[in-house]
Amino acid sequence: MAFAPAEPTNAVSGSIPDKLMGLEALRFTAAFAVLVWHYHHFYYTGTTLSGFVIEDQPFYSVLAPFYIDGRWGVHVFWCVSGFIFAWKYMAPLGAGDISLLRFAILRISRLYPLHCLTLAAVAILQAAYFRDHGAFFNFPENDLKHFVLNLFFASYWGFQDGFSFNGPSWSVSAEIPVYFVFFFWCLLVGKRIGLATPLAFGAFLLIAILLRVWPRSAVLLAADFFYLGVLTCLLYTLISAQTRGVRMASCWIVFTVALLLLLATGLGWMDIEQSGHAMFPAMVLLFQLAIPAGNARVNDWLTIVGNMTYASYLLQFPVQLVVVQMIDRIGLKIVDVRGTQSFFVAYVLTVFALSRIAFIAFERPAQIALRRSLFRLPIIAGQRRTVPTTV
């Protein structure tokens, strides 16, 4: 979880914020979509995909959108990140209350410990897989160069030869430079909140132009959806300041827009590359408008599942590596079990259970320890965190 002071403030308006429970729910939905999308990894032998028939996958009749387009959950994550960063950091960064060094420590302490742990785990597991199969599992570029790139969170900045080590971490890598661009963007906005919207829109347009020149840049793609999230946050802040009737009307309008875009995409009238730039911000806004932070028990559950999303994203590939090697060792064949519903359920529950354990037993303690050592950050026992973390 990104650092939150004892009295977190709305980074846009400076007021005490509502909890962003809608985003917690959306983050978990996006994490599950990505988990389903990556299920096809079980059909790899070495780096060769074989025998994968998408219509034959477990629960396909229900989960078809996730099997087909679940990879777009990554873009939703980027959009959610932009929203959260604007909500949380715009005012303190613009006012100069958080230095670049402190900002870097906050991000590194949140993301790096689990990234480092899973990177080491995958390196060991891939070596074992290579020994048995003469090839790496799924992601082929597991050499010293790519280990160093992964170690510095630069695995997908344009220096890579392909996916490597804990492959899904590529999207987190792509977002790292965007955080620091955002820092200087906040300095440009300063305390002049009225400049935030035109400057965010200008950043989005500039990134769109650059994407036409470098269409394969993952960093630019992450920045593209990140600033859509920033704009969505600014719109949400505007709507939140209106009367209840206006907020309800806005919610229904956003719901209609999101539904129409989903239908148009599902029916093949638009592809997701065309609709996503409007549909994903609409989904972010809809979830946050439609799911208020009213019930404490619901809030607690949404916070729990939201806190599992980063771990679930980084743990799914190591879990797959363990599973495919264990299956062989206990005398079963992965081809006999991967298409069954029971295997699918066991896999999903394992990933999320380990994600919960990892958050409690490793992520949060490591984050606190790093921040205590790098700057004397007071930690209040039992402190509630009211702003969800990014991916």
MOQUI-V510500 format. One line per field, one symbol per residue. ss: DSSP state (h for helix, s for strand, l for the rest). burial: 1 if it has 16 or more other ideal C-beta (glycine too) atoms within 10 Angstrom, else 0. A space follows every 10 residues. Layout:
ss=???
burial=???
//
This chain:
ss=llllllllsl lllllsllll hhhhhhhhhh hhhhhhhhhh hhhssllssl lllhhhlllh hhhhhhhhhh hhhhhhhhhh hhhhhhhhhh hhhhlllllh hhhhhhhhhh hhhhhhhhhh hhhhhhhhhh hhhlllllll lllhhhhhhh hlllllllll llllllhhhh hhhhhhhhhh hhhhhhhhhl lllhhhhhhh hhhhhhhhhh hhhllllhhh hhhhhhhhhh hhhhhhhhhh lllhhhhhhh hhhhhhhhhh hhhhhhllll lhhhhhhhhh hhhhhhhhhh lllllhhhhh hhhhhhhlhh hhhhhhhhhh hhhhhhhhhl lllhhhhlll hhhhhhhhhh hhhhhhhhhh hhhhhhhhhh hhhhllllll llllllllll l
burial=1111000111 1110001011 1111111111 1111111111 1111000000 0000001100 0010011011 0111111111 1111111111 1111000100 0110111111 1111101110 1100110010 0000011111 1100011011 0011111001 0011111111 1111111110 0110110010 0010011011 0011001000 0000001111 1111111111 1111111011 0000000001 1001101100 1100100001 0100111011 1111111110 1010000010 0110111111 1111111111 1011101000 0001001110 0011001100 1101110110 0011011001 1000001000 0000111111 1
//
